[in-house]
Amino acid sequence: MERREEQPGAAGAGAAPALDFTVENVEKALHQLYYDPNIENKNLAQKWLMQAQVSPQAWHFSWQLLQPNKVPEIQYFGASALHIKISRYWSDIPTDQYESLKAQLFTQLTRFASGSKIVLTRLCVALASLALSMMPDAWPCAVADMVRLFQAEDSPVDGQGRCLALLELLTVLPEEFQTSRLPQYRKSLVRASLAVECGAVFPLLEQLLQQPSSPSCVRQKVLKCFSSWVQLEVPLQDCEALIQAAFAALQDSELFDSSVEAIVNAISQPDAQRYVNTLLKLIPLVLGLQDQLRQAVQNGDMETSHGICRIAVALGENHSRALLDQVEHWQSFLALVNMIMFCTGIPGHFPVNETTSSLTLTFWYTLQDDILSFEAEKQAVYQQVYRPVYFQLVDVLLHKAQFPSDEEYGFWSSDEKEQFRIYRVDISDTLMYVYEMLGAELLSNLYDKLGRLLTSSEEPYSWQHTEALLYGFQSIAETIDVNYSDVVPGLIGLIPRISISNVQLADTVMFTIGALSEWLADHPVMINSVLPLVLHALGNPELSISSVSTLKKICRECKYDLPPYAANIVAVSQDVLMKQIHKTSQCMWLMQALGFLLSALQVEEILKNLHSLISPYIQQLEKLAEEIPNPSNKLAIVHILGLLSNLFTTLDVSHHEDDHEGSELRKLPVPQGPNPVVVVLQQVFQLIQKVLSKWLNDAQVVEAVCAIFEKSVKTLLDDFAPMVPQLCEMLGRMYSTIPQASALDLTRQLVHIFAHEPAHFPPIEALFLLVTSVTLTLFQQGPRDHPDIVDSFMQLLAQLNRVSSSVSVEVDNPTSSFSAPLPQLAQSSTETRERLIPKGGSWAGLGGGEGRGW
């Protein structure tokens, strides 16, 4: 494109040079955009055309690009440029040119009514934007004028063409309003004006939709136009005739989708609940669709069943409270509820054979909430009516949650399996919620069905049915306190009788046991009924997540009752760990489970089991520490360090967690002497230092080392004290050699736990001063290069200030024996921050240098 000398542009045209935005150059750029194979040329053309659209010249070339001899791509660009100029630069247009611009747009619309549809739509959007900018003062009856002008008999365009063009214009008008950039005060005025103007639109739409002679294309446009207008929150009573016509149009397969969209949008208006009489008139219309729904289900017509379900759910979900309030109409609303129940239980497996049932789940939440929100007397009446409905819902949901046959499931894609998993989670949430209405009777109902299924010889055994019933139990037990349920003992007794020959069933058995772990803690005599199942499942890699997570829950909740089983649990766990049956994350969970388990043993037993459990890993780590660093070694080292840190996360012989939670669990006496974790850490400390010496420049290994001590400090608290001096010394050497954020995070934990203890203050103070000095040196060369260290160091300073504040009263108290130099250390941290960030300064002033070369 050629350049010419800059010319002054209109306001809003931008400060860029006024390029030669002529018709010829625009056409050349469009040809380049559409047909040039070079992507760089396309990008340049697109950028130039975007400048052209907002330039003052766009007012001139847009009309020329709309000439009949131009191709649709060029005409489309011209129409789009007009829309952009009108919508974004309206203030540039003199008021005395409004009418001529309006007339020109009407002329172009009339001409394109029988031309390119994409160009027609863009011109409609441009005229709609003009109308919104002029309403209500400059063009008070805009919509009525549009209808009148397009109905003029002297137009050269045939009637159907004019009708379709008018409907397109009326459809885009509300859509343009929703996305317009009008100021808020103007938007309110225009919305009010449009609400009045719908009086000129709806009679036309009714006439066109109800006329038998109206072509299908016109009726479809009418439905889309109606759907667009109701989103302006038009009063529902004003839409009655159109909604009824839309229901009638549902029988026409070509109009079905548009009719559904229009009805759902009309029903779902937030303001619609005010018009109860209209809502009551809609219930028979929805119920009248039941035959069409059943026919669609029988024929496997998922689109039709999906659409009808959307309508039923829209009415029920949005207006259940308003309709429940109409007590005299309770039977018709109950019929609507039963229709939605049919949609919930629609035959087939989601998402393969049906996609409709998931639409209904939110309705059941809403209905229950509304029932339970009534005053006691009214609630009791509705409870009597709807409790049987919700029991039926439970049966339907558990049936829908059933897996297909193994053969059929094998043909499902991974995406379908994942959608089915999410669908089952939604069902689980719904069942948990329904328990609020049905209470303990729901658990009894599930238990009775499971008992009959497992003991009856009359019906063929179905693992899918068994799994679904257990899934229902699990869904409730995971979030509801079932400790006082009288059916749980029977369920625990039934579980060993289940014939487990399927992975999905085995998974659910595991998760169900895990969900009942708190109940097992209160009834330890039953642990032996299910623990063998869990230990057996540990050896199956397909049950990795369910078996390990369940064992972890049992070890956490029942640890004081597990010593008789400890040897067996440790042996089985050690075996599966050494065989590498589980993935890394499950190995970490398993170590946490063993930490909980060992916490309840005598110190001698803990040390004995620890020796047996971790000796193979220590030996492997010693071997790895001798080898030359390589990626394979690194993965093995990080894995072993992760196992140790997760074990120490939960191995708490002093039961700090129990104290913190205020539990009344049976506790063992606090052991005397060194903590077993400290004993182990002291034994492996030199080995860890040796590993660090070779991997100090690898952040992942350093982080894994720090995690061992950080998690131990958090768990052991004061019991970690014997390790403080040597750990502070190691951290200082680490950070002095290669500063890393994980070392600062561990330092912060030491400050948090031990800064109140005078005996431990000297090594912590020395460590703090050392890391401060190293960090300042590092930052002088540019903190931008070390954002993780910046963040961790600032958190360390903040932690020190919090600790200082918490003991300031004690330090200032002359009767206190506290003599730690904490205020001096806090003052040191304040001075450090002032050196890093001068008053009125920022981090930006410290940047720009290269990072320190270690």
Helices and strands as residue ranges (DSSP letters): H 23-35, H 39-54, H 58-65, H 72-88, G 90-92, G 95-97, H 98-112, H 117-134, H 142-150, H 159-179, H 184-210, H 216-230, G 236-239, H 240-249, H 256-267, G 270-274, H 276-287, H 290-298, H 302-324, G 327-329, H 330-344, G 357-360, H 361-372, H 376-400, H 406-410, H 414-438, H 440-455, H 463-477, H 488-494, G 495-497, H 503-515, H 517-522, G 524-526, H 527-537, G 541-543, H 544-557, G 559-561, H 563-578, H 584-599, H 603-626, H 631-650, H 656-661, H 676-695, H 699-716, G 717-723, H 724-737, H 741-754, G 758-760, H 761-779, G 783-785, H 787-812, H 822-836, G 843-846
